[in-house]
Amino acid sequence: MRPPPPEGTGLFCTGLGPQEGWLTDSFKWDQKTFPTQGDGAVAHSLYKMIFLTALPLFWIMISASRGGHWGAWMPSSISAFEGTCVSIPCRFDFPDELRPAVVHGVWYFNSPYPKNYPPVVFKSRTQVVHESFQGRSRLLGDLGLRNCTLLLSNLSPELGGKYYFRGDLGGYNQYTFSEHSVLDIINTPNIVVPPEVVAGTEVEVSCMVPDNCPELHPELSWLGHDGLGEPTVLGRLREDEGTWVQVSLLHFVPTREANGHRLGCQASFPNTTLQFEGYASLDVKYPPVIVDVNSSVEAIEGSHVSLLCGADSNPPPLLTWMRDGTVLREAVAESLSLELEEVTPAEDGVYACLAENAYGQDNRTVGLSVMYAPWKPTVNGTVVAVEGETVSILCSTQSNPDPILTIFKEKQILATVIYENELQLELPAVTPEDDGEYWCVAENQYGQRATAFNLSVEFAPVILLESHCAAARDTVQCLCVVKSNPEPTVAFELPSRNVTVNETEREFVYSERSGLLLTSILTLRGQAQAPPRVICTSSNLYGTKSLELPFQGAHRLMWAKIGPVGAVVAFAILIAIVCYITQTRRKKNVTESPSFSAGDNPPVLFSSDFRISGAPEKYESERRLGSERRLLGLRGEPPELDLSYSHSDLGKRPTKDSYTLTEELAEYAEIRVK
């Protein structure tokens, strides 16, 4: 088998010679050969000059190569449009020593072996052919010149298949060549699209149709190329195995919108009704572009939120939902949703959707704002201060939207801010009046929360003006009301008696604290004499305060009334006793000192008559004696002081509290100093 002419020369011999299969008596120049590099006109002239110069050497080489062998050359495959014709180029060779007088040949269809009785396409001896090829086949080549080129006309699909040539030199000199050509009957042009078409990068698309029919030559045109570019027709090109094609090229820069575009090519044959169309869809690769994503989202705490992201790309992108660098969900898809169940304030923030493929990437962000009621406010600052200091209290919370913050004290607004998360209260110089409970309230349209806090102002004791002493019957009670923080100690001093009683002596002093107020009550029981001076002294770590307690209601002090001695005493004796007592009192009021009779400071009667409810009588008597000794005898009282005691059992009478007036009691006890 002889190889085809070398490529790139632009020269092709359309005939075969007697020895080598090349035409020796004439050469034909094809003006539609495959173009080479360089200017077209210059290249054409150059090729012609080279051809004419090399012709003598070429013939010498052919003549020197005699001495052939059995062999054939034909294209392994060839195609043609249905209804047209096809010329199958063929040349063969045989040993030179055979020197046949006549050379015959046979073309078989689909089988090279005569014993299989394959359909005869052409037979030079008898011109008898298979019915399928009657009137359709003829030999274009000269077998004597070893040219076996076959022409098939009026092609139909059933003629597609393998074609074998058999040389017949007479006698036993017959040879079926294994080389064969496969004929493909087509009805659509071949559109060749590069394996990868990328948006923004110039691409070349070609339309190729066979042009192997010497009687009909196709003309090409593009369909659906509007907006893509103008086509360039290169003309008739020779393929590697000696077949011919018509080629038209289309150059354009595709966009993402061209993806899936249907591009067509039409082959028509002049002076016939034959037209063939072929189409190809453009597979344009391009990077992702996010086309569908949520705008900023507002959601109430506890609700369901769905974030959607969709991207356009080819191939499909890898979609990823991220937040703060953490991948929440990803998938290869055109759209991807992120579902958030019962959102919390912790999920408030910026979410990013990332789309990427081999050609690029794109991303978008979505803000999620979770709306919720204020959190319980927190208070950071001074809650204990000394009088006169500056106090700064910071109240803070968190909410969405920002809240209205207000600080109250006893329903009075002290400070407020709108749409802020912090509120600072400044008290430049605190006073005891600033002590107390405060409330920090935060509210927005989704709810309200409040926090209470206490401001404790520490200051020196202040003895209030309502502190005083009062006498009732044989009892003197002194009330000392102290305002102080921290809680003070309270002591009662009787300077005239050189006695000091503090609050630890529970039998004399009763104390009760309410808020910043400490109320201490000193109770003294004794004989009717001028009440002593009582000084209340209160102390804490910030200072000491003393006040002499004034007496109030002295005009109400009177002698205790004596009840009836008995029912058996005659009315006259009772009258006499009453008169006698009355005269005695009048005389005594005249003879006693002015200070005693004035009534402003009535005599104070000292007694240890302080009873614990439910205590036994014996214990009560012993406790009384001990208390009297401590109060009157151990505090520097003169030893010659002589006390007389009289005791009446009033246990069966209705008792009154320590403030009961003497006029309201029926019986009394009188103690006199001798």
Steps between C-alpha positions, in 0.01 A plus 500: 500500500638835399475791741305813400685813390672692778287754688558872492616516139159597370550266204296197413505278194154408377617201294715187530810400293571160348757408766449707811140598464575867435378676187798550262337650193316787667478683835211707621538784754212534747438861592316399818781323678562526875669838564843517652662773704576830333325727259259312269614646164868473584461146622312404181778626272766341718329163490467513120868582456604219731272261315645582157857484630455165673310330213804346317649367823161363597467302179852359538413376848184328374681333214773373731252340735373227272464149627166518690303248709137423575350793685220761494429840645161653572359712788399291796181703529315746285166674535245658273156654528196292418381561145840619378795303366839394631830428337708243687861562397694176449828387357660158499826329401625153405837340424660633183592157375136413439463742209128428428358588165174618654429594856152446639353574837198433721349704787320302768262623769553400864715191430832440318451129429329391178402168649268688733324643199510858612303761305697616199525874482697519176659236274704603201479167316125456483352827628261280701426652843265449786157649456564750776781651296348492156537840343677629809859384461773562247874495493672836476854370494693315230584152619783479252651796675439327831226750594194335653303812600125423535207740460165430670200717416154560643610386842253352743550375856513133399817566300693583810757234588838349409636496144777258390697497171625182330762513223460257210807467275379182335537137590609446853628850537207627698537671829244643750658778698436510869493876495144629478304821532195556723234721349284704738179649363414813698223759499630761747808723495760446766536794739823483695498688830814514717484271803500801730331831430562759770310827529718794411751294302494498118389172350501348151209284385525321166247346267641213289322314221641239255578618149579175324247521219656636182156582363358692799684734735334628821465860612499577874313759706454556875168502680432675831833678515355850538688685768783247506712609208544484124600164353811440292481244218833329440381296203597151392758325715679174443505246780783266590375202297422691183138583572364852480290717729343843488569702816350821637629660820319721750704707747334671797542581868221321689319638801314321775180580314626291206497185710255257345478708182401283200738564213429354156677436171331441165647320197322557171580386149446748217245416231347233725248487778745328728550678834643359819507666843683419817485661845714510810427650841774710652619384839651824628688472827484801728554584867212522748290809543266508800163602361264423786565577866300638790525864584552587864266296718327600823355224715349483847677281751368143484373522142610297196735659244587371153796650311513423126795533262489425127783528248534481121812323371623227270584248631272521806671665796586382846273712721605560859327682787748640753498714814812635666714262296299193601338288228134448583389316186634429151397309188558491124177652379350801330328609821549426869289600800605534862226421749520651850249362749396715799762768452669649805694824546818294473415436132479870423772605258628493143469184291700447178407294196801388293466352150802359317599273215815442294456832319451739791291588801251751632362579845225699665420583861168506683438674829273322748361723775329310783250722682456428872393655827761651734700271720482549874706814566826470689622766741870566537609776730509620855219367718653603834620857551585740781298819530649771280669265255428494126318191386499368142266215409503334155196308383538297180296252300476350152210497258404547137397765429685697766281568803385798698687490832365672810612514865224556759495561872165495671324545163706806424709500180860582573657432157396364162644438153334398173630227268816434696626194684659686793386761748725666758361669811722758668431613858760769575463511880280236651289567808306268722194585292667327203509173692241250385380272225543592135363338185663479156234432236572407136224474241436483127205388287577134575496515878618654827746387767604666826765460766488638853811610686564670833716801568622499857620840624702478820499803733539604862201462735230766506265509801162608376291771668222260586729350765363583850403368843149460637373418848189301561395407855816352656671432167734711297566399142766664288487468124820553300460486120829486311557510125830341410684266267656270599289416805617697804528415866264687732551576871286690750683702764349627827758757617326574829514136593836430338337213306542398135272243342576362153293291266657174613308525827181363362307533823516878474551573132304375203637574149349453159647589160296590192701600198743768604310576823588343832245555776615433857262522799623530858242408760545612865264425783534655845359735759336827417772759508654744262592316179873474438688640201538244224763534226488276189835430339535325161826393331629324191831500314424842346427691824313545825192706575342583838174667591331571834152369460222747587202394711156523351150482664618588857166655580343161476717360780293464813489295802359160463153466615418284787220258442227419764630318803211265509131469483475452880644851567226741573424776255581760761841356573569490126405865466725590793793313354453668164481841664806430710698393195388807311610733779831320525571545132417866511734558790779311327461691177540824692809391695690321213757672279393707199675271253307209627165671493541665163396189318754529219740255661300281736686275739626174350435190700762231448398141509618172356144396431578352157314175449569238237178346382454152632792508749449336842425727793809400690728571211323830446562611861868406488545676169339812638734511794803449281392768255431749778839440652678548168303807408499675841767345714792421273521827313626721779170560688558636853492218754257679731229488235216307657230353278163379604311268278135432473363246268150437384403197305335625182524171319127457498439847361502582127851613409590789277811571295781721623328810374183454708408811695478487878144622494398184319622267778288417799777391739847629554823448688677786670868519577641777711850597585563538874 
